[in-house]
Amino acid sequence: MCMLCAAIPAALAVGANVQARQRKQAKQTEAEGEARNRLVQTIPAGPATAVVVAGLVVSAIVYHTYQG
């Protein structure tokens, strides 16, 4: 398996872990009644993971298409 193809499931696993941590932090903040700091914005893990995986898939397709 090439490096690009192996990176796809790894990126999905990392994205799922980050999304779980973001949800846990949001629930904890809500349970403690703390106000969210509107100055600090986080990037949602779902769309960021989708962009990374899409880039890896496209680059893997290009790589395997032009590979001898």
LOTIGU-221742 format. One record per residue: residue in three letters; x, y, z of N, C-alpha, C in turn. Coordinates in Angstrom, 3 decimals, always signed. Layout:
N
R	ALA	X	Y	Z	X	Y	Z	X	Y	Z
...
***
This chain:
68
R	MET	+0.859	-1.175	+0.000	+0.000	+0.000	+0.000	+0.901	+1.232	+0.000
R	CYS	+0.571	+2.168	-0.845	+1.408	+3.365	-0.942	+1.147	+4.301	+0.250
R	MET	+2.031	+5.266	+0.397	+1.949	+6.182	+1.534	+0.652	+7.002	+1.508
R	LEU	+0.212	+7.419	+0.325	-1.015	+8.212	+0.233	-2.238	+7.378	+0.614
R	CYS	-2.262	+6.145	+0.127	-3.410	+5.272	+0.444	-3.441	+4.914	+1.929
R	ALA	-2.288	+4.778	+2.543	-2.229	+4.470	+3.975	-2.598	+5.687	+4.824
R	ALA	-2.400	+6.879	+4.291	-2.694	+8.091	+5.057	-4.191	+8.379	+5.151
R	ILE	-4.982	+7.827	+4.243	-6.426	+8.111	+4.243	-7.097	+7.597	+5.523
R	PRO	-6.958	+6.295	+5.872	-7.585	+5.854	+7.128	-6.977	+6.502	+8.369
R	ALA	-5.687	+6.832	+8.293	-5.057	+7.511	+9.439	-5.656	+8.901	+9.634
R	ALA	-5.881	+9.621	+8.543	-6.491	+10.948	+8.640	-7.915	+10.864	+9.163
R	LEU	-8.651	+9.845	+8.753	-10.012	+9.658	+9.269	-10.008	+9.371	+10.767
R	ALA	-9.064	+8.563	+11.220	-8.981	+8.238	+12.647	-8.628	+9.475	+13.475
R	VAL	-7.687	+10.259	+12.989	-7.302	+11.478	+13.703	-8.471	+12.458	+13.724
R	GLY	-9.171	+12.592	+12.601	-10.326	+13.489	+12.536	-11.439	+13.077	+13.482
R	ALA	-11.689	+11.783	+13.579	-12.719	+11.296	+14.497	-12.333	+11.568	+15.948
R	ASN	-11.064	+11.396	+16.269	-10.585	+11.662	+17.624	-10.718	+13.144	+17.968
R	VAL	-10.334	+14.016	+17.047	-10.426	+15.449	+17.296	-11.882	+15.879	+17.448
R	GLN	-12.755	+15.316	+16.618	-14.175	+15.660	+16.709	-14.758	+15.214	+18.044
R	ALA	-14.365	+14.050	+18.515	-14.843	+13.574	+19.812	-14.365	+14.482	+20.940
R	ARG	-13.109	+14.921	+20.865	-12.595	+15.832	+21.894	-13.305	+17.176	+21.860
R	GLN	-13.610	+17.669	+20.650	-14.319	+18.944	+20.539	-15.721	+18.836	+21.144
R	ARG	-16.410	+17.743	+20.867	-17.753	+17.561	+21.438	-17.702	+17.437	+22.951
R	LYS	-16.708	+16.698	+23.456	-16.568	+16.526	+24.899	-16.304	+17.870	+25.570
R	GLN	-15.432	+18.666	+24.973	-15.123	+19.981	+25.537	-16.351	+20.888	+25.514
R	ALA	-17.129	+20.838	+24.436	-18.329	+21.672	+24.339	-19.355	+21.275	+25.397
R	LYS	-19.533	+19.972	+25.616	-20.469	+19.513	+26.646	-19.991	+19.915	+28.033
R	GLN	-18.695	+19.789	+28.263	-18.142	+20.136	+29.568	-18.300	+21.632	+29.836
R	THR	-18.041	+22.435	+28.844	-18.181	+23.882	+28.994	-19.633	+24.247	+29.258
R	GLU	-20.541	+23.593	+28.543	-21.967	+23.871	+28.725	-22.440	+23.413	+30.102
R	ALA	-21.943	+22.268	+30.565	-22.349	+21.749	+31.867	-21.855	+22.637	+33.010
R	GLU	-20.683	+23.211	+32.843	-20.131	+24.073	+33.883	-20.738	+25.467	+33.845
R	GLY	-21.471	+25.758	+32.791	-22.139	+27.042	+32.693	-21.235	+28.186	+32.293
R	GLU	-20.073	+27.850	+31.796	-19.149	+28.893	+31.381	-19.580	+29.463	+30.030
R	ALA	-19.385	+30.738	+29.872	-19.692	+31.363	+28.588	-18.573	+31.049	+27.609
R	ARG	-18.958	+30.769	+26.374	-17.959	+30.503	+25.348	-17.243	+31.789	+24.998
R	ASN	-15.969	+31.671	+24.854	-15.164	+32.816	+24.457	-15.345	+33.025	+22.957
R	ARG	-15.993	+34.097	+22.583	-16.290	+34.326	+21.174	-15.077	+34.811	+20.391
R	LEU	-14.021	+35.203	+21.093	-12.816	+35.646	+20.405	-12.002	+34.463	+19.879
R	VAL	-12.122	+33.319	+20.541	-11.384	+32.131	+20.136	-12.322	+31.237	+19.350
R	GLN	-12.033	+31.068	+18.088	-12.868	+30.223	+17.244	-12.090	+28.965	+16.897
R	THR	-12.771	+27.839	+16.920	-12.137	+26.590	+16.544	-12.664	+26.154	+15.179
R	ILE	-11.828	+25.478	+14.458	-12.233	+24.938	+13.168	-12.963	+23.635	+13.440
R	PRO	-14.177	+23.454	+12.909	-14.887	+22.193	+13.122	-14.093	+21.027	+12.513
R	ALA	-14.002	+19.954	+13.255	-13.174	+18.821	+12.835	-13.761	+18.086	+11.640
R	GLY	-15.073	+18.012	+11.528	-15.690	+17.273	+10.425	-15.332	+17.826	+9.059
R	PRO	-15.606	+19.105	+8.806	-15.250	+19.662	+7.498	-13.744	+19.681	+7.234
R	ALA	-12.950	+19.923	+8.263	-11.501	+19.922	+8.076	-11.008	+18.528	+7.687
R	THR	-11.558	+17.503	+8.334	-11.190	+16.132	+7.997	-11.615	+15.797	+6.575
R	ALA	-12.802	+16.243	+6.186	-13.283	+15.971	+4.831	-12.372	+16.604	+3.784
R	VAL	-11.902	+17.802	+4.029	-10.998	+18.472	+3.081	-9.674	+17.721	+2.982
R	VAL	-9.139	+17.303	+4.116	-7.868	+16.572	+4.111	-8.005	+15.246	+3.383
R	VAL	-9.065	+14.497	+3.682	-9.268	+13.194	+3.043	-9.515	+13.361	+1.544
R	ALA	-10.285	+14.360	+1.161	-10.525	+14.593	-0.268	-9.216	+14.907	-0.985
R	GLY	-8.379	+15.705	-0.376	-7.071	+15.999	-0.971	-6.211	+14.756	-1.108
R	LEU	-6.237	+13.906	-0.089	-5.458	+12.665	-0.157	-5.994	+11.732	-1.238
R	VAL	-7.309	+11.649	-1.364	-7.909	+10.774	-2.380	-7.554	+11.269	-3.778
R	VAL	-7.678	+12.567	-4.004	-7.349	+13.114	-5.320	-5.879	+12.896	-5.649
R	SER	-5.010	+13.161	-4.686	-3.585	+12.970	-4.963	-3.247	+11.491	-5.149
R	ALA	-3.909	+10.588	-4.448	-3.676	+9.160	-4.654	-4.158	+8.727	-6.039
R	ILE	-5.285	+9.262	-6.476	-5.791	+8.933	-7.823	-4.817	+9.428	-8.890
R	VAL	-4.352	+10.646	-8.736	-3.384	+11.186	-9.708	-2.108	+10.382	-9.688
R	TYR	-1.621	+10.047	-8.521	-0.389	+9.281	-8.410	-0.531	+7.929	-9.080
R	HIS	-1.615	+7.217	-8.796	-1.785	+5.873	-9.354	-2.128	+5.910	-10.845
R	THR	-2.690	+6.994	-11.306	-3.006	+7.103	-12.727	-1.724	+7.251	-13.554
R	TYR	-0.794	+8.070	-13.072	+0.426	+8.328	-13.821	+1.604	+7.439	-13.440
R	GLN	+1.352	+6.531	-12.525	+2.410	+5.608	-12.117	+2.611	+4.585	-13.250
R	GLY	+3.844	+4.336	-13.598	+4.218	+3.491	-14.731	+3.556	+2.186	-14.741
***
